[in-house]
Amino acid sequence: MSLAQQQLPKIILVLLVILTIITGIAIYHHPMAIFPDPSWGFQVMRSMQHGGGFNMLVTPDQGNISQNYGEFLSWWSPGQYLVPYFFITVFHVNVGQACALTVLFCEIIGLFGFYQFFKKAGFSANISAISVAFIACQMFYLMPYVFYNGGEVLLFAFGGWFLYGCLSFTRISWQMILFVLLAELIGFICKSSFMWMYASGLCVLWIRLSRTHKLLGKWLINGIWIGIPAVISFAIIYLGYLSKGQNPTSGGNGLKFIWPTLGFPLASPLLSGFSVDDLTHGLLFHPDGPMFSHGISVLIIVVLAIATVFIVCRILKTVPYPEYRLVLSVIYIVSVIFFGMAFLRQLAISYEGRHFRLVGLVFIPGAIYLVSRLQVGYKALFALVWVGITYASVQYLVSGYRINNNESAHGTSGITQQFLDQAAIDEVVELDNSNKNAVFVFLSADLRLEVQNNRVVTLDPIAQDMKINYADYQHCGHSGPLYIFLPSSYKGAKAAMIMKSFEDYKGFKLTQLSEDYVLYSAN
């Protein structure tokens, strides 16, 4: 191997770290917006800052808004706000800057984690470095610089190191038991969906420790040694967190099988590892509108599922590293079973590639190794795909940063606000500073962060069909001034429905804050 080839991994890693730091500094000075899920986490953080208990969401009580109601928010994992909360406490930064620091550190830690895991799985330093470079060019890697996505970026930081740990133990030891115990706790704090990944990792660990033994008893003994700390860790999570409220696995809406039920999990390595679902704005789950019709999207998923199964089989046949083949096959199979059952039961888990991110990340070095063994024409085709993904991802980053910095609103929290313009945000801040017992009403959880001195009610937006569950909107009682911030498009029937839900307030005053937003106020 030439000196240049020996130095290539170091050069790639250094460049990636430099570029990540530069981007991190940029978003520290001009922070990103945040996705809805971590927005709710930050509401919990704000409640804790005002004296609420751990992970308690404190809001005005619907039965009497002069009183508070506390709810343990178990739907999402706590790491999405606890890590930024750490930076806020230690460095005395605002929420936006804390999110920027979280993204910066998680991205760097994650790159090195997956680099070390790829090497541990058998790949050369060159293939491992090229793989993390490919990861860094994906839209999912750059997305947190535009929208803080909470658990996604935290799990990226932890996922590679977790898999590295699963390949590090060759026998039962106290270190292995401690790893099994702590890994579940840390992973769950990062993101609750880590649980299926944890099960996959323990399966890999169990097979590795037992495959040299022909006696079933040895397999059982190893399973017990792994299972005991895993059960203890899960009991801590369940009793201390999940059992206190609702979570995505609660309930279900009966069984329903459609093509994406298995097609989406089968296609997940390409959908998530090659940013297909991100680049198409979400094939099945698209809050900002679909790129394709539903029928075309389903067809794409079926085609990708067939292609993915073929590629995975080729990888398992071509890649000579047994540890990697074990990890890829176990994680892929477990993800298909877990999400296939979840989609079949119609649980509250969306058809989004981000849920399968670890599958895609594990898939990447195998795909790159496979391409490295092919003829020049296939390598050129892969290079074109890489360039295309990079171009689209960088364009998304540049455009998103420009919009966040120059066109969106900013208040005291530091984050970029998407659902009020600057005139409306300035009004929120002014009213918050001039009142101590007011109630603010918003249609987005992230706006809560701009209110420091008063309480907030967050309502769901009203759909075009105007159908709502009135019990979710009704708030009785009276507690000082009421300020309802709405889009201008709500003037009329939608605004009337919301004002009516606060039945003890009368004589609302309409103030046109800007062309796009209005304020309804009542004393």
CORUR-V349953 format. One record per backbone hydrogen bond with DSSP energy under -1.0 kcal/mol. NH is the residue of the N-H (numbers start at 1). CO is the residue of the C=O. If there is no record, write none. Layout:
# CORUR-V349953
nh:NH co:CO
nh:NH co:CO
This chain:
# CORUR-V349953
nh:6 co:2
nh:7 co:3
nh:8 co:4
nh:11 co:7
nh:12 co:8
nh:13 co:9
nh:14 co:10
nh:15 co:11
nh:16 co:12
nh:17 co:13
nh:18 co:14
nh:19 co:15
nh:20 co:16
nh:21 co:17
nh:22 co:18
nh:23 co:19
nh:24 co:20
nh:25 co:21
nh:26 co:22
nh:27 co:23
nh:28 co:24
nh:29 co:25
nh:30 co:26
nh:33 co:146
nh:35 co:148
nh:39 co:35
nh:40 co:36
nh:41 co:37
nh:42 co:38
nh:43 co:39
nh:44 co:40
nh:45 co:41
nh:46 co:42
nh:47 co:43
nh:48 co:44
nh:49 co:45
nh:50 co:46
nh:51 co:48
nh:52 co:47
nh:56 co:53
nh:57 co:71
nh:59 co:69
nh:61 co:67
nh:65 co:476
nh:67 co:64
nh:69 co:59
nh:71 co:57
nh:73 co:55
nh:74 co:72
nh:79 co:189
nh:81 co:78
nh:82 co:78
nh:83 co:79
nh:85 co:81
nh:86 co:82
nh:87 co:83
nh:88 co:84
nh:89 co:85
nh:90 co:86
nh:91 co:87
nh:92 co:88
nh:96 co:413
nh:98 co:94
nh:99 co:95
nh:100 co:96
nh:101 co:97
nh:102 co:98
nh:103 co:99
nh:104 co:100
nh:105 co:101
nh:106 co:102
nh:107 co:103
nh:108 co:104
nh:109 co:105
nh:110 co:106
nh:111 co:107
nh:112 co:108
nh:113 co:109
nh:114 co:110
nh:115 co:111
nh:116 co:112
nh:117 co:113
nh:118 co:114
nh:119 co:115
nh:120 co:116
nh:121 co:117
nh:122 co:119
nh:123 co:118
nh:128 co:124
nh:129 co:125
nh:130 co:126
nh:131 co:127
nh:132 co:128
nh:133 co:129
nh:134 co:130
nh:135 co:131
nh:136 co:132
nh:138 co:135
nh:142 co:138
nh:143 co:139
nh:145 co:142
nh:146 co:143
nh:147 co:143
nh:148 co:33
nh:152 co:149
nh:154 co:150
nh:155 co:151
nh:156 co:152
nh:157 co:153
nh:158 co:154
nh:159 co:155
nh:162 co:158
nh:163 co:159
nh:164 co:160
nh:165 co:161
nh:166 co:162
nh:167 co:163
nh:168 co:165
nh:177 co:173
nh:178 co:174
nh:179 co:175
nh:180 co:176
nh:181 co:177
nh:182 co:178
nh:183 co:179
nh:184 co:180
nh:186 co:182
nh:187 co:183
nh:188 co:184
nh:189 co:185
nh:190 co:186
nh:191 co:187
nh:194 co:191
nh:195 co:192
nh:198 co:194
nh:199 co:195
nh:200 co:196
nh:201 co:197
nh:202 co:198
nh:203 co:199
nh:204 co:200
nh:205 co:201
nh:206 co:202
nh:207 co:203
nh:208 co:204
nh:209 co:205
nh:210 co:206
nh:211 co:207
nh:213 co:210
nh:219 co:215
nh:220 co:216
nh:221 co:217
nh:222 co:218
nh:223 co:219
nh:224 co:220
nh:225 co:221
nh:226 co:222
nh:227 co:223
nh:228 co:224
nh:230 co:226
nh:231 co:227
nh:232 co:228
nh:233 co:229
nh:234 co:230
nh:235 co:231
nh:236 co:232
nh:237 co:233
nh:238 co:234
nh:239 co:235
nh:240 co:236
nh:241 co:237
nh:242 co:237
nh:243 co:238
nh:244 co:241
nh:245 co:242
nh:250 co:247
nh:253 co:345
nh:256 co:344
nh:261 co:258
nh:263 co:259
nh:264 co:260
nh:266 co:262
nh:267 co:263
nh:271 co:267
nh:272 co:268
nh:273 co:269
nh:274 co:270
nh:276 co:270
nh:277 co:271
nh:279 co:275
nh:280 co:276
nh:281 co:278
nh:282 co:277
nh:289 co:286
nh:297 co:293
nh:298 co:294
nh:299 co:295
nh:300 co:296
nh:301 co:297
nh:302 co:298
nh:303 co:299
nh:304 co:300
nh:305 co:301
nh:306 co:302
nh:307 co:303
nh:308 co:304
nh:309 co:305
nh:310 co:306
nh:311 co:307
nh:312 co:308
nh:313 co:309
nh:314 co:310
nh:315 co:311
nh:316 co:312
nh:317 co:313
nh:318 co:314
nh:319 co:315
nh:325 co:321
nh:326 co:322
nh:327 co:323
nh:328 co:324
nh:329 co:325
nh:330 co:326
nh:331 co:327
nh:332 co:328
nh:333 co:329
nh:334 co:330
nh:335 co:331
nh:336 co:332
nh:337 co:333
nh:338 co:334
nh:339 co:335
nh:340 co:336
nh:341 co:337
nh:342 co:338
nh:343 co:339
nh:344 co:340
nh:345 co:341
nh:347 co:342
nh:348 co:248
nh:349 co:347
nh:352 co:350
nh:355 co:352
nh:356 co:353
nh:357 co:354
nh:360 co:356
nh:361 co:357
nh:362 co:358
nh:363 co:359
nh:364 co:360
nh:367 co:363
nh:368 co:364
nh:369 co:365
nh:370 co:366
nh:371 co:367
nh:372 co:368
nh:374 co:371
nh:379 co:375
nh:380 co:376
nh:381 co:377
nh:382 co:378
nh:383 co:379
nh:384 co:380
nh:385 co:381
nh:386 co:382
nh:387 co:383
nh:388 co:384
nh:389 co:385
nh:390 co:386
nh:391 co:387
nh:392 co:388
nh:393 co:389
nh:394 co:390
nh:395 co:391
nh:396 co:392
nh:397 co:393
nh:398 co:394
nh:399 co:395
nh:400 co:396
nh:401 co:397
nh:402 co:398
nh:403 co:399
nh:404 co:400
nh:405 co:401
nh:406 co:402
nh:407 co:403
nh:408 co:403
nh:409 co:417
nh:416 co:32
nh:417 co:409
nh:425 co:421
nh:426 co:422
nh:427 co:423
nh:428 co:424
nh:429 co:425
nh:430 co:426
nh:431 co:427
nh:432 co:428
nh:433 co:429
nh:434 co:430
nh:439 co:481
nh:440 co:455
nh:441 co:483
nh:442 co:457
nh:448 co:445
nh:449 co:446
nh:450 co:447
nh:451 co:448
nh:455 co:438
nh:457 co:440
nh:459 co:442
nh:466 co:463
nh:472 co:469
nh:474 co:470
nh:475 co:501
nh:476 co:62
nh:482 co:522
nh:483 co:439
nh:484 co:520
nh:485 co:441
nh:486 co:518
nh:488 co:516
nh:490 co:487
nh:491 co:488
nh:495 co:490
nh:496 co:492
nh:497 co:493
nh:498 co:494
nh:499 co:495
nh:500 co:496
nh:501 co:497
nh:502 co:499
nh:505 co:502
nh:509 co:521
nh:511 co:519
nh:513 co:511
nh:513 co:517
nh:514 co:517
nh:518 co:486
nh:519 co:511
nh:520 co:484
nh:521 co:509
nh:522 co:482
